[in-house]
């Protein structure tokens, strides 16, 4: 009775171990949609980038706004917003993000460690559709960008829905 139980336990452990070490069918990069930001492979290193950082040079486009509304309300998109709500949330201290057309949120961070506030530089762009270039970091679905260049894209209309 002990021997069959031991064999069964050993086989189950082997199956679990093998399943946990099997490679994914696609890498995270292969799973990304066609509407991805442009990337280059060799990012400029920042003060905080470790050797295992998931970083790349990218250019992203989206609406610079507060984080609270698009997290809580999935009807918020990169080309529509409540301008008064965005301004009130930003004045109240809500963190700034860039919301892209594919609904990704990018948190602006500095190139220094400890991180420094990016608000002063970004405030003129709040509520505007922008193109931002820099070093993008990704960790389990969270995106951050060290912005090296930012420009308003005046040809993209952002509708005020208030």
C-alpha positions in Angstrom: 0.0 0.0 0.0 2.8 2.4 0.8 4.7 1.8 -2.5 1.8 2.6 -4.9 1.1 5.8 -2.8 4.8 6.8 -3.0 4.9 6.2 -6.8 1.7 8.2 -7.3 3.1 11.1 -5.2 6.4 11.0 -7.0 4.7 11.1 -10.5 2.4 14.0 -9.4 5.4 16.0 -8.2 7.2 15.4 -11.4 4.2 16.6 -13.5 3.8 19.8 -11.4 7.6 20.5 -11.7 7.6 19.9 -15.4 4.5 22.1 -15.9 6.0 25.0 -13.9 9.2 25.0 -16.0 7.6 24.7 -19.4 8.2 27.8 -21.6 5.3 30.1 -22.5 4.0 29.7 -26.1 4.7 33.4 -26.7 6.9 36.0 -25.2 5.3 39.1 -23.8 6.7 41.0 -26.7 5.0 38.6 -29.2 1.7 39.0 -27.5 1.6 42.8 -28.0 -0.8 44.3 -30.5 0.0 46.0 -33.7 -0.7 49.4 -32.1 2.4 49.2 -30.0 4.8 52.1 -29.5 7.9 52.1 -31.6 10.9 50.4 -29.9 14.6 50.1 -30.2 16.6 47.4 -28.4 19.4 49.3 -26.7 17.9 51.8 -24.2 20.0 54.5 -22.6 20.6 53.4 -19.0 19.2 55.4 -16.1 20.5 55.7 -12.5 18.2 53.0 -11.4 18.1 50.4 -14.2 19.3 47.1 -13.0 20.8 44.5 -15.2 17.4 42.7 -15.2 15.3 45.8 -16.0 12.7 45.3 -18.7 13.6 48.6 -20.5 13.5 49.9 -24.1 13.7 53.2 -25.9 10.1 54.0 -27.1 7.9 56.7 -28.5 4.4 56.7 -27.2 1.3 58.8 -28.0 -1.6 59.5 -25.7 -3.5 61.8 -23.4 -1.5 63.3 -20.4 -4.0 63.2 -17.5 -4.7 62.1 -14.0 -4.6 58.4 -13.2 -7.8 58.2 -11.1 -10.5 58.5 -13.8 -9.2 56.0 -16.3 -8.5 53.4 -13.6 -12.0 53.7 -12.2 -14.0 54.4 -15.4 -13.2 52.2 -18.4 -15.2 54.7 -20.6 -12.3 57.1 -20.4 -10.1 57.0 -23.5 -7.1 58.8 -25.0 -9.2 61.1 -27.1 -12.0 62.0 -24.7 -12.1 63.3 -21.1 -13.9 65.6 -18.7 -11.5 68.5 -18.8 -12.7 70.0 -15.5 -12.5 66.6 -13.7 -9.0 66.1 -15.0 -7.8 69.6 -13.9 -9.5 69.1 -10.5 -7.9 65.7 -10.0 -4.5 67.0 -11.0 -4.7 70.0 -8.7 -5.8 67.6 -5.9 -2.5 65.7 -6.4 -3.6 62.7 -8.5 -0.5 61.1 -10.2 0.0 61.9 -13.8 -0.1 59.3 -16.6 -0.2 59.1 -20.3 -3.2 57.1 -21.5 -2.6 55.6 -24.9 -5.2 54.7 -27.6 -4.8 51.0 -26.6 -5.7 51.9 -23.0 -2.2 51.5 -21.6 -1.2 53.8 -18.8 2.4 55.0 -18.6 3.6 56.6 -15.4 6.3 59.4 -15.9 9.4 58.8 -13.7 12.7 60.5 -13.5 16.1 59.1 -14.7 17.4 59.5 -11.1 17.2 57.5 -8.0 15.7 58.5 -5.7 13.0 59.4 -8.2 12.2 63.1 -8.5 8.8 64.7 -9.3 8.0 65.2 -13.0 4.9 67.3 -12.4 6.4 70.8 -13.0 7.7 69.8 -16.4 4.4 68.0 -17.4 1.8 70.4 -16.1 1.6 72.4 -19.4 0.7 69.2 -21.2 -2.2 68.1 -18.9 -5.3 67.5 -20.9 -3.4 67.4 -24.2 -2.6 64.6 -26.6 1.2 64.2 -26.6 4.0 62.3 -28.2 6.6 61.3 -25.6 9.9 59.6 -26.2 12.2 58.1 -23.7 13.0 54.9 -21.8 10.1 52.7 -21.0 10.1 50.2 -18.2 7.6 47.4 -17.8 6.9 45.2 -14.9 4.0 42.8 -14.8 1.8 45.0 -16.9 2.8 48.3 -15.3 4.5 50.8 -17.6 6.7 53.8 -16.7 8.5 56.2 -18.9 11.6 58.4 -18.4 10.6 61.2 -20.8 13.4 62.7 -22.8 11.2 64.6 -25.2 7.5 65.5 -25.2 5.4 67.4 -27.7 1.8 68.2 -28.0 0.1 66.6 -31.1 -2.2 69.5 -32.1 -3.6 67.5 -35.0 -5.3 65.0 -32.6 -8.6 66.2 -31.2 -9.4 65.4 -27.6 -13.1 65.7 -27.0 -14.3 67.4 -23.7 -17.2 65.3 -22.6 -18.4 67.5 -19.7 
